Amino acid sequence: MALDHVEASAGRTVTLEHDFFWSVPGDELHNVPHEPSALTIGSLADSWHQLDGLCSEPERAVAHHLVWLADVLRAIGREAAC
């Protein structure tokens, strides 16, 4: 439903303005009482590269594909809301 909404309002293509983003390491992500000791840099291009072709090669799927998908969906959600 959310992707249908984006398509209806922004069209079938959403141009993502930024590639790089701050990322909190997984072992620190939910340790809310403590500020993360180090941030890493993620890349939407890298996340997309990991997802590209997955439908044609489902045997290479790993759980971390959900993290890469979340990176891309977060960027679409933020860009389409502007």
PyMOL commands that place a pseudoatom at each C-alpha (Angstrom):
pseudoatom trace, name=CA, resn=MET, resi=1, chain=A, elem=C, hetatm=0, pos=[0.000, 0.000, 0.000]
pseudoatom trace, name=CA, resn=ALA, resi=2, chain=A, elem=C, hetatm=0, pos=[2.825, 2.383, 0.837]
pseudoatom trace, name=CA, resn=LEU, resi=3, chain=A, elem=C, hetatm=0, pos=[4.565, 1.736, -2.493]
pseudoatom trace, name=CA, resn=ASP, resi=4, chain=A, elem=C, hetatm=0, pos=[1.244, 2.176, -4.301]
pseudoatom trace, name=CA, resn=HIS, resi=5, chain=A, elem=C, hetatm=0, pos=[0.914, 5.566, -2.602]
pseudoatom trace, name=CA, resn=VAL, resi=6, chain=A, elem=C, hetatm=0, pos=[4.433, 6.585, -3.668]
pseudoatom trace, name=CA, resn=GLU, resi=7, chain=A, elem=C, hetatm=0, pos=[3.733, 5.507, -7.238]
pseudoatom trace, name=CA, resn=ALA, resi=8, chain=A, elem=C, hetatm=0, pos=[0.441, 7.427, -7.301]
pseudoatom trace, name=CA, resn=SER, resi=9, chain=A, elem=C, hetatm=0, pos=[2.021, 10.623, -5.982]
pseudoatom trace, name=CA, resn=ALA, resi=10, chain=A, elem=C, hetatm=0, pos=[5.599, 10.519, -7.306]
pseudoatom trace, name=CA, resn=GLY, resi=11, chain=A, elem=C, hetatm=0, pos=[5.322, 8.183, -10.287]
pseudoatom trace, name=CA, resn=ARG, resi=12, chain=A, elem=C, hetatm=0, pos=[6.968, 4.851, -11.021]
pseudoatom trace, name=CA, resn=THR, resi=13, chain=A, elem=C, hetatm=0, pos=[10.458, 6.290, -10.658]
pseudoatom trace, name=CA, resn=VAL, resi=14, chain=A, elem=C, hetatm=0, pos=[11.843, 8.021, -7.581]
pseudoatom trace, name=CA, resn=THR, resi=15, chain=A, elem=C, hetatm=0, pos=[15.169, 9.753, -8.042]
pseudoatom trace, name=CA, resn=LEU, resi=16, chain=A, elem=C, hetatm=0, pos=[17.265, 9.439, -4.916]
pseudoatom trace, name=CA, resn=GLU, resi=17, chain=A, elem=C, hetatm=0, pos=[19.301, 12.597, -4.466]
pseudoatom trace, name=CA, resn=HIS, resi=18, chain=A, elem=C, hetatm=0, pos=[21.895, 11.218, -2.051]
pseudoatom trace, name=CA, resn=ASP, resi=19, chain=A, elem=C, hetatm=0, pos=[23.951, 8.030, -2.134]
pseudoatom trace, name=CA, resn=PHE, resi=20, chain=A, elem=C, hetatm=0, pos=[25.778, 8.012, 1.190]
pseudoatom trace, name=CA, resn=PHE, resi=21, chain=A, elem=C, hetatm=0, pos=[24.177, 7.878, 4.624]
pseudoatom trace, name=CA, resn=TRP, resi=22, chain=A, elem=C, hetatm=0, pos=[25.191, 7.446, 8.257]
pseudoatom trace, name=CA, resn=SER, resi=23, chain=A, elem=C, hetatm=0, pos=[24.750, 3.954, 9.603]
pseudoatom trace, name=CA, resn=VAL, resi=24, chain=A, elem=C, hetatm=0, pos=[24.854, 2.719, 13.194]
pseudoatom trace, name=CA, resn=PRO, resi=25, chain=A, elem=C, hetatm=0, pos=[26.697, -0.599, 13.597]
pseudoatom trace, name=CA, resn=GLY, resi=26, chain=A, elem=C, hetatm=0, pos=[24.284, -3.460, 14.297]
pseudoatom trace, name=CA, resn=ASP, resi=27, chain=A, elem=C, hetatm=0, pos=[25.647, -4.273, 17.742]
pseudoatom trace, name=CA, resn=GLU, resi=28, chain=A, elem=C, hetatm=0, pos=[25.053, -0.664, 18.857]
pseudoatom trace, name=CA, resn=LEU, resi=29, chain=A, elem=C, hetatm=0, pos=[21.777, 0.007, 17.045]
pseudoatom trace, name=CA, resn=HIS, resi=30, chain=A, elem=C, hetatm=0, pos=[19.449, -0.940, 19.906]
pseudoatom trace, name=CA, resn=ASN, resi=31, chain=A, elem=C, hetatm=0, pos=[21.684, 0.021, 22.810]
pseudoatom trace, name=CA, resn=VAL, resi=32, chain=A, elem=C, hetatm=0, pos=[19.705, 3.228, 23.264]
pseudoatom trace, name=CA, resn=PRO, resi=33, chain=A, elem=C, hetatm=0, pos=[21.030, 4.176, 26.714]
pseudoatom trace, name=CA, resn=HIS, resi=34, chain=A, elem=C, hetatm=0, pos=[24.509, 4.613, 25.186]
pseudoatom trace, name=CA, resn=GLU, resi=35, chain=A, elem=C, hetatm=0, pos=[25.412, 6.847, 22.287]
pseudoatom trace, name=CA, resn=PRO, resi=36, chain=A, elem=C, hetatm=0, pos=[27.025, 4.872, 19.461]
pseudoatom trace, name=CA, resn=SER, resi=37, chain=A, elem=C, hetatm=0, pos=[30.794, 4.910, 19.747]
pseudoatom trace, name=CA, resn=ALA, resi=38, chain=A, elem=C, hetatm=0, pos=[31.274, 4.891, 15.985]
pseudoatom trace, name=CA, resn=LEU, resi=39, chain=A, elem=C, hetatm=0, pos=[29.117, 5.553, 12.978]
pseudoatom trace, name=CA, resn=THR, resi=40, chain=A, elem=C, hetatm=0, pos=[29.780, 3.936, 9.643]
pseudoatom trace, name=CA, resn=ILE, resi=41, chain=A, elem=C, hetatm=0, pos=[28.908, 5.164, 6.171]
pseudoatom trace, name=CA, resn=GLY, resi=42, chain=A, elem=C, hetatm=0, pos=[26.453, 3.280, 4.004]
pseudoatom trace, name=CA, resn=SER, resi=43, chain=A, elem=C, hetatm=0, pos=[25.834, 3.618, 0.290]
pseudoatom trace, name=CA, resn=LEU, resi=44, chain=A, elem=C, hetatm=0, pos=[22.478, 3.269, -1.441]
pseudoatom trace, name=CA, resn=ALA, resi=45, chain=A, elem=C, hetatm=0, pos=[24.319, 2.235, -4.599]
pseudoatom trace, name=CA, resn=ASP, resi=46, chain=A, elem=C, hetatm=0, pos=[25.990, -0.587, -2.677]
pseudoatom trace, name=CA, resn=SER, resi=47, chain=A, elem=C, hetatm=0, pos=[22.714, -1.643, -1.049]
pseudoatom trace, name=CA, resn=TRP, resi=48, chain=A, elem=C, hetatm=0, pos=[20.977, -1.650, -4.443]
pseudoatom trace, name=CA, resn=HIS, resi=49, chain=A, elem=C, hetatm=0, pos=[23.850, -3.609, -5.973]
pseudoatom trace, name=CA, resn=GLN, resi=50, chain=A, elem=C, hetatm=0, pos=[23.345, -6.311, -3.330]
pseudoatom trace, name=CA, resn=LEU, resi=51, chain=A, elem=C, hetatm=0, pos=[19.616, -6.471, -4.156]
pseudoatom trace, name=CA, resn=ASP, resi=52, chain=A, elem=C, hetatm=0, pos=[19.986, -6.325, -7.930]
pseudoatom trace, name=CA, resn=GLY, resi=53, chain=A, elem=C, hetatm=0, pos=[19.290, -9.653, -9.568]
pseudoatom trace, name=CA, resn=LEU, resi=54, chain=A, elem=C, hetatm=0, pos=[18.045, -11.306, -6.393]
pseudoatom trace, name=CA, resn=CYS, resi=55, chain=A, elem=C, hetatm=0, pos=[14.685, -12.184, -7.974]
pseudoatom trace, name=CA, resn=SER, resi=56, chain=A, elem=C, hetatm=0, pos=[16.452, -14.036, -10.783]
pseudoatom trace, name=CA, resn=GLU, resi=57, chain=A, elem=C, hetatm=0, pos=[18.831, -15.759, -8.350]
pseudoatom trace, name=CA, resn=PRO, resi=58, chain=A, elem=C, hetatm=0, pos=[16.772, -16.467, -5.203]
pseudoatom trace, name=CA, resn=GLU, resi=59, chain=A, elem=C, hetatm=0, pos=[19.255, -19.120, -4.054]
pseudoatom trace, name=CA, resn=ARG, resi=60, chain=A, elem=C, hetatm=0, pos=[21.725, -16.369, -3.130]
pseudoatom trace, name=CA, resn=ALA, resi=61, chain=A, elem=C, hetatm=0, pos=[19.303, -14.717, -0.690]
pseudoatom trace, name=CA, resn=VAL, resi=62, chain=A, elem=C, hetatm=0, pos=[20.567, -14.138, 2.841]
pseudoatom trace, name=CA, resn=ALA, resi=63, chain=A, elem=C, hetatm=0, pos=[18.879, -12.462, 5.799]
pseudoatom trace, name=CA, resn=HIS, resi=64, chain=A, elem=C, hetatm=0, pos=[21.022, -9.334, 5.380]
pseudoatom trace, name=CA, resn=HIS, resi=65, chain=A, elem=C, hetatm=0, pos=[19.201, -8.621, 2.113]
pseudoatom trace, name=CA, resn=LEU, resi=66, chain=A, elem=C, hetatm=0, pos=[16.425, -7.288, 4.358]
pseudoatom trace, name=CA, resn=VAL, resi=67, chain=A, elem=C, hetatm=0, pos=[18.851, -4.716, 5.787]
pseudoatom trace, name=CA, resn=TRP, resi=68, chain=A, elem=C, hetatm=0, pos=[19.889, -3.597, 2.295]
pseudoatom trace, name=CA, resn=LEU, resi=69, chain=A, elem=C, hetatm=0, pos=[16.214, -3.426, 1.284]
pseudoatom trace, name=CA, resn=ALA, resi=70, chain=A, elem=C, hetatm=0, pos=[15.481, -1.312, 4.370]
pseudoatom trace, name=CA, resn=ASP, resi=71, chain=A, elem=C, hetatm=0, pos=[18.239, 1.131, 3.355]
pseudoatom trace, name=CA, resn=VAL, resi=72, chain=A, elem=C, hetatm=0, pos=[16.612, 1.602, -0.051]
pseudoatom trace, name=CA, resn=LEU, resi=73, chain=A, elem=C, hetatm=0, pos=[13.032, 1.759, 1.265]
pseudoatom trace, name=CA, resn=ARG, resi=74, chain=A, elem=C, hetatm=0, pos=[14.013, 4.349, 3.890]
pseudoatom trace, name=CA, resn=ALA, resi=75, chain=A, elem=C, hetatm=0, pos=[15.564, 6.535, 1.176]
pseudoatom trace, name=CA, resn=ILE, resi=76, chain=A, elem=C, hetatm=0, pos=[12.481, 6.197, -1.055]
pseudoatom trace, name=CA, resn=GLY, resi=77, chain=A, elem=C, hetatm=0, pos=[10.201, 7.063, 1.838]
pseudoatom trace, name=CA, resn=ARG, resi=78, chain=A, elem=C, hetatm=0, pos=[12.193, 10.170, 2.701]
pseudoatom trace, name=CA, resn=GLU, resi=79, chain=A, elem=C, hetatm=0, pos=[12.604, 11.349, -0.894]
pseudoatom trace, name=CA, resn=ALA, resi=80, chain=A, elem=C, hetatm=0, pos=[8.975, 10.733, -1.878]
pseudoatom trace, name=CA, resn=ALA, resi=81, chain=A, elem=C, hetatm=0, pos=[7.760, 12.657, 1.181]
pseudoatom trace, name=CA, resn=CYS, resi=82, chain=A, elem=C, hetatm=0, pos=[9.508, 15.845, 0.010]
for i in range(1, 82): cmd.bond("trace and resi %d" % i, "trace and resi %d" % (i + 1))
show_as sticks, trace
zoom trace
